[in-house]
Amino acid sequence: MYNLTVDTAHTFYVRNNGWLAHNSPYFRGKSPTLIPKPGELKIKDGIVQPARGVPSNTDSSRLVELLGGAHPIEAIPEGLEIVRQGGDPGYYEIKPSKPMSESKFNKLLSEVKFGEAIIPCKQIMYL
């Protein structure tokens, strides 16, 4: 295993196993599940389209405040991509890179790798 820092590229493929690694963190809320909620995906004729996906965010402190924790997304399998959506500069979605069946999309989502949770810390004041 190697620890790499990438200066110029935002993402890169690790070819021997097909995982996409990031040098910029994305986070998912306190529970790292990636089960799509109703309305999060664009499905046409039973096929998930690459237009929408499961939300993530670059602001871990916001997720900790709103949801009680955040899990860093460390790697996603080939076939998925993380793309900025909407007006919030920290809002991203994990979506299919090309149209695919809902079962294949859910299988790829289950292969996303997460790091250790970031949880709120309470300050203790000693008098």
KEGUMAR-441440 format. One record per residue: residue in three letters; residue number from 1; x, y, z of N, C-alpha, C, CB in turn. Coordinates in steps of 0.001 Angstrom, whole numbers. Glycine has a CB too. Layout:
<rs>
R   type   seq      n_xx      n_yy      n_zz     ca_xx     ca_yy     ca_zz      c_xx      c_yy      c_zz     cb_xx     cb_yy     cb_zz
R    ALA   NUM         X         Y         Z         X         Y         Z         X         Y         Z         X         Y         Z
...
</rs>
This chain:
<rs>
R   type   seq      n_xx      n_yy      n_zz     ca_xx     ca_yy     ca_zz      c_xx      c_yy      c_zz     cb_xx     cb_yy     cb_zz
R    MET     1       846     -1175         0         0         0         0       888      1233         0      -961         1      1216
R    TYR     2       466      2248      -758      1207      3494      -850       293      4652      -505      1810      3676     -2253
R    ASN     3       833      5668       133        96      6878       446       556      7936      -541       318      7334      1937
R    LEU     4      -358      8406     -1395        -6      9355     -2442      -649     10706     -2189      -423      8824     -3806
R    THR     5        34     11767     -2565      -536     13105     -2598      -481     13572     -4038       224     14093     -1639
R    VAL     6     -1601     14034     -4554     -1671     14452     -5949     -1889     15952     -5986     -2804     13703     -6715
R    ASP     7      -976     16667     -6663     -1061     18123     -6706     -1986     18654     -7790       297     18693     -6904
R    THR     8     -1959     18062     -8972     -2655     18671    -10098     -3973     17999    -10448     -1773     18656    -11288
R    ALA     9     -4095     16726    -10232     -5327     16018    -10608     -6238     15897     -9398     -5007     14614    -11185
R    HIS    10     -7514     16109     -9626     -8482     15987     -8535     -8762     14519     -8226     -9792     16715     -8892
R    THR    11     -8838     13690     -9256     -9074     12269     -9063     -8166     11473     -9984    -10551     11917     -9317
R    PHE    12     -7967     10213     -9649     -7172      9337    -10507     -7598      7905    -10255     -5647      9518    -10250
R    TYR    13     -7417      7035    -11261     -7750      5622    -11117     -6533      4826    -10681     -8305      5062    -12428
R    VAL    14     -6762      3918     -9769     -5756      2936     -9401     -6090      1723    -10261     -5756      2601     -7825
R    ARG    15     -5361      1517    -11336     -5742       612    -12406     -5856      -862    -12013     -4771       736    -13494
R    ASN    16     -5010     -1366    -11133     -5026     -2809    -10886     -6268     -3311    -10163     -3828     -3185    -10096
R    ASN    17     -7013     -2427     -9515     -8235     -2898     -8854     -9476     -2082     -9197     -8038     -2885     -7370
R    GLY    18     -9332     -1067    -10033    -10482      -319    -10493    -11045       704     -9529    -11524     -1245    -10834
R    TRP    19    -10371       978     -8410    -10888      1950     -7453    -10470      3352     -7843    -10405      1628     -6040
R    LEU    20    -11371      4293     -7622    -11089      5695     -7859    -10720      6326     -6528    -12303      6420     -8517
R    ALA    21     -9568      6955     -6462     -9114      7561     -5220     -9145      9084     -5353     -7690      7070     -4856
R    HIS    22     -9361      9771     -4255     -9461     11231     -4260     -8376     11847     -3391    -10846     11679     -3774
R    ASN    23     -7911     13023     -3804     -6999     13766     -2939     -7738     14912     -2257     -5800     14303     -3746
R    SER    24     -9034     14985     -2424     -9869     15986     -1788    -11024     15249     -1114    -10386     17052     -2824
R    PRO    25    -11260     15495       176    -12251     14687       883    -13708     15054       570    -12023     14812      2353
R    TYR    26    -14499     14017       484    -15952     14130       419    -16469     13359      1620    -16548     13574      -956
R    PHE    27    -17617     13781      2121    -18140     13172      3331    -19599     12793      3155    -17978     14114      4517
R    ARG    28    -19988     11801      3919    -21365     11354      4020    -21747     11511      5482    -21551      9865      3512
R    GLY    29    -23020     11656      5783    -23476     11890      7152    -23066     10828      8153    -24939     12005      7162
R    LYS    30    -23608     10924      9358    -23215     10063     10476    -23265      8583     10127    -24103     10328     11664
R    SER    31    -24295      8177      9400    -24398      6785      8967    -23872      6693      7542    -25874      6262      9060
R    PRO    32    -22869      5863      7303    -22262      5838      5973    -23008      5004      4932    -20883      5329      6086
R    THR    33    -24288      4774      5142    -25030      4005      4148    -25277      4860      2912    -26367      3496      4733
R    LEU    34    -25347      4211      1772    -25591      4914       513    -26835      4365      -176    -24372      4796      -419
R    ILE    35    -27864      4116       603    -29122      3645        35    -29870      4868      -480    -29980      2846      1094
R    PRO    36    -30129      4927     -1804    -30809      6107     -2350    -32212      6280     -1769    -30891      6006     -3872
R    LYS    37    -32557      7527     -1477    -33898      7864     -1002    -34775      8149     -2219    -33868      9096       -23
R    PRO    38    -36088      8036     -2050    -36988      8342     -3171    -36723      9755     -3706    -38470      8206     -2730
R    GLY    39    -36629      9878     -5020    -36416     11171     -5656    -34962     11566     -5853    -37079     12207     -4864
R    GLU    40    -34014     10827     -5261    -32601     11188     -5417    -32029     10781     -6775    -31786     10546     -4317
R    LEU    41    -32608      9766     -7394    -32078      9262     -8662    -32985      9642     -9817    -31907      7744     -8609
R    LYS    42    -32393      9735    -10994    -33182      9892    -12226    -33203      8527    -12893    -32579     11010    -13194
R    ILE    43    -34390      7918    -12938    -34551      6581    -13508    -35477      6692    -14718    -35123      5568    -12445
R    LYS    44    -35016      6178    -15840    -35808      6192    -17080    -35868      4778    -17637    -35199      7179    -18136
R    ASP    45    -37064      4257    -17801    -37268      2897    -18306    -36488      1868    -17478    -36846      2812    -19780
R    GLY    46    -36455      2066    -16149    -35793      1130    -15252    -34281      1252    -15187    -36136      -234    -15649
R    ILE    47    -33710      2265    -15855    -32260      2453    -15894    -31899      3742    -15156    -31743      2495    -17365
R    VAL    48    -30925      3656    -14220    -30453      4835    -13502    -29623      5669    -14472    -29618      4439    -12230
R    GLN    49    -30006      6937    -14620    -29314      7854    -15523    -28211      8592    -14769    -30310      8861    -16151
R    PRO    50    -27166      9017    -15474    -26049      9699    -14800    -26328     11159    -14440    -24835      9640    -15673
R    ALA    51    -27596     11564    -14423    -27948     12956    -14139    -27961     13280    -12647    -29298     13267    -14729
R    ARG    52    -28330     12334    -11790    -28467     12589    -10351    -27915     11410     -9565    -29949     12847     -9970
R    GLY    53    -27705     11637     -8263    -27165     10566     -7437    -27394     10796     -5960    -25703     10409     -7696
R    VAL    54    -26627     10092     -5157    -26725     10127     -3702    -25872     11285     -3175    -26271      8768     -3076
R    PRO    55    -26408     12126     -2282    -25676     13310     -1838    -24454     13024      -970    -26593     14192     -1090
R    SER    56    -23487     13926     -1096    -22318     13971      -217    -21933     15439       -80    -21113     13099      -783
R    ASN    57    -20958     15735       760    -20585     17123       987    -19097     17216      1298    -21417     17732      2132
R    THR    58    -18508     18364      1004    -17090     18574      1316    -16899     19217      2685    -16439     19442       246
R    ASP    59    -17979     19644      3319    -17895     20343      4606    -18256     19390      5747    -18831     21582      4620
R    SER    60    -17236     18726      6288    -17491     17757      7361    -18075     18418      8600    -16208     17031      7729
R    SER    61    -17648     19647      8920    -18161     20309     10127    -19662     20585     10007    -17401     21627     10381
R    ARG    62    -20114     20880      8803    -21555     21095      8587    -22321     19799      8827    -21826     21620      7151
R    LEU    63    -21809     18681      8324    -22475     17396      8521    -22465     16988      9990    -21807     16315      7672
R    VAL    64    -21360     17263     10673    -21282     16949     12107    -22336     17754     12854    -19858     17250     12673
R    GLU    65    -22451     19040     12526    -23425     19905     13195    -24863     19484     12893    -23213     21355     12775
R    LEU    66    -25162     19205     11624    -26536     18881     11223    -26931     17439     11527    -26709     19140      9751
R    LEU    67    -25993     16504     11345    -26334     15085     11413    -25650     14329     12546    -25990     14436     10122
R    GLY    68    -24775     15010     13291    -24132     14370     14425    -22883     13584     14083    -25089     13476     15082
R    GLY    69    -22397     13697     12852    -21172     13000     12465    -20996     13016     10965    -21184     11565     12973
R    ALA    70    -19810     12617     10526    -19498     12557      9099    -18482     11455      8856    -18962     13921      8584
R    HIS    71    -18649     10739      7751    -17703      9705      7340    -17005     10156      6061    -18423      8336      7129
R    PRO    72    -15679     10187      6034    -14992     10528      4788    -15138      9403      3771    -13503     10817      5053
R    ILE    73    -15383      9779      2534    -15428      8820      1435    -14000      8674       943    -16408      9281       275
R    GLU    74    -13433      7488      1084    -12036      7281       728    -11845      6775      -689    -11411      6322      1680
R    ALA    75    -12787      6008     -1211    -12645      5483     -2563    -14003      5035     -3087    -11637      4312     -2596
R    ILE    76    -14179      5183     -4395    -15387      4696     -5047    -14973      3784     -6196    -16277      5880     -5556
R    PRO    77    -15790      2780     -6494    -15429      1861     -7570    -15622      2497     -8948    -16257       585     -7467
R    GLU    78    -14918      1966     -9905    -15095      2390    -11288    -16548      2156    -11676    -14124      1627    -12247
R    GLY    79    -17138      3127    -12359    -18553      3070    -12698    -19354      4123    -11957    -19107      1699    -12396
R    LEU    80    -18761      4677    -10883    -19365      5780    -10143    -18462      7002    -10262    -19593      5398     -8647
R    GLU    81    -19053      8176    -10072    -18276      9411    -10032    -18909     10359     -9029    -18192     10068    -11436
R    ILE    82    -18114     11282     -8518    -18605     12296     -7593    -18573     13622     -8344    -17742     12352     -6264
R    VAL    83    -19746     14265     -8431    -19890     15462     -9244    -20613     16537     -8443    -20647     15151    -10554
R    ARG    84    -20128     17774     -8538    -20791     18894     -7859    -22143     19148     -8503    -19915     20178     -7909
R    GLN    85    -23169     19378     -7670    -24536     19643     -8123    -25051     20888     -7425    -25471     18428     -7845
R    GLY    86    -25872     21661     -8098    -26598     22758     -7467    -25755     23962     -7104    -27255     22266     -6256
R    GLY    87    -26352     24849     -6317    -25732     26125     -5982    -24776     26095     -4794    -26784     27109     -5714
R    ASP    88    -24877     25099     -3931    -23989     24988     -2772    -22643     24444     -3243    -24610     24065     -1664
R    PRO    89    -21558     25208     -3096    -20259     24740     -3594    -19728     23488     -2906    -19257     25827     -3446
R    GLY    90    -20291     23117     -1765    -19843     21916     -1068    -20702     20694     -1339    -19810     22173       395
R    TYR    91    -21784     20863     -2114    -22722     19760     -2353    -22320     18971     -3596    -24162     20295     -2505
R    TYR    92    -22128     17675     -3404    -21752     16768     -4485    -22689     15569     -4469    -20268     16314     -4350
R    GLU    93    -22771     14876     -5576    -23558     13648     -5638    -22706     12514     -6194    -24822     13850     -6502
R    ILE    94    -22908     11328     -5623    -22270     10113     -6131    -23255      9523     -7126    -21904      9079     -4964
R    LYS    95    -22872      9497     -8393    -23800      9078     -9435    -23132      8111    -10389    -24334     10285    -10198
R    PRO    96    -23925      7416    -11204    -23315      6506    -12176    -22588      7303    -13257    -24385      5585    -12812
R    SER    97    -21467      6782    -13737    -20737      7460    -14802    -21387      7234    -16162    -19293      6985    -14833
R    LYS    98    -22261      6232    -16242    -23035      5959    -17460    -24330      5279    -17032    -22224      5059    -18484
R    PRO    99    -25351      5255    -17896    -26606      4599    -17516    -26383      3138    -17116    -27611      4675    -18669
R    MET   100    -27101      2693    -16073    -26977      1301    -15608    -28235       902    -14859    -25727      1121    -14700
R    SER   101    -28390      -391    -14647    -29546      -887    -13902    -29467      -410    -12454    -29620     -2436    -13962
R    GLU   102    -30623      -335    -11828    -30662        91    -10429    -29925      -900     -9536    -32113       246     -9957
R    SER   103    -30010     -2188     -9837    -29313     -3189     -9022    -27794     -3035     -9150    -29739     -4613     -9439
R    LYS   104    -27290     -2750    -10357    -25843     -2542    -10524    -25397     -1283     -9796    -25472     -2447    -12020
R    PHE   105    -26191      -213     -9894    -25857      1029     -9194    -25795       797     -7691    -26883      2126     -9518
R    ASN   106    -26788        99     -7140    -26795      -185     -5697    -25624     -1070     -5293    -28109      -854     -5294
R    LYS   107    -25243     -2020     -6147    -24077     -2863     -5856    -22812     -2010     -5796    -23924     -3977     -6924
R    LEU   108    -22631     -1107     -6757    -21457      -230     -6745    -21465       679     -5523    -21404       613     -8025
R    LEU   109    -22645      1200     -5146    -22728      2025     -3939    -22295      1241     -2703    -24156      2553     -3750
R    SER   110    -22620       -42     -2655    -22248      -858     -1490    -20736     -1082     -1415    -22972     -2211     -1539
R    GLU   111    -20012      -826     -2508    -18558     -1010     -2549    -17776       266     -2240    -18152     -1523     -3904
R    VAL   112    -18473      1380     -2004    -17799      2628     -1648    -17087      2427      -312    -18815      3823     -1571
R    LYS   113    -15857      2895      -222    -15061      2740      1001    -15084      4041      1811    -13596      2341       657
R    PHE   114    -15319      3878      3121    -15382      5008      4043    -14247      4948      5045    -16724      5035      4771
R    GLY   115    -13829      6124      5519    -12863      6210      6601    -13577      6276      7942    -11954      7428      6418
R    GLU   116    -12803      6487      8982    -13365      6563     10332    -14243      7794     10491    -12248      6578     11377
R    ALA   117    -15284      7659     11283    -16254      8740     11488    -15626      9926     12204    -17455      8233     12283
R    ILE   118    -16093     11099     11826    -15784     12329     12542    -17017     12614     13379    -15423     13540     11560
R    ILE   119    -16834     12704     14682    -17979     12928     15568    -17752     14202     16375    -18199     11710     16515
R    PRO   120    -18828     14799     16887    -18659     16039     17643    -17893     15807     18934    -20012     16657     17952
R    CYS   121    -17080     16768     19263    -16333     16727     20536    -16908     17803     21435    -14778     16938     20319
R    LYS   122    -17123     17451     22681    -17615     18441     23639    -16434     18971     24437    -18698     17829     24584
R    GLN   123    -16376     20274     24544    -15289     20867     25306    -15617     20791     26793    -15043     22333     24870
R    ILE   124    -14620     20447     27552    -14771     20386     28999    -13975     21532     29601    -14298     19007     29569
R    MET   125    -14634     22334     30403    -13946     23464     31031    -13705     23125     32495    -14773     24789     30890
R    TYR   126    -12489     23321     32910    -12141     23116     34303    -12040     24464     34977    -10821     22325     34445
R    LEU   127    -12659     24597     36127    -12621     25851     36879    -11644     25773     37999    -13979     26203     37417
</rs>
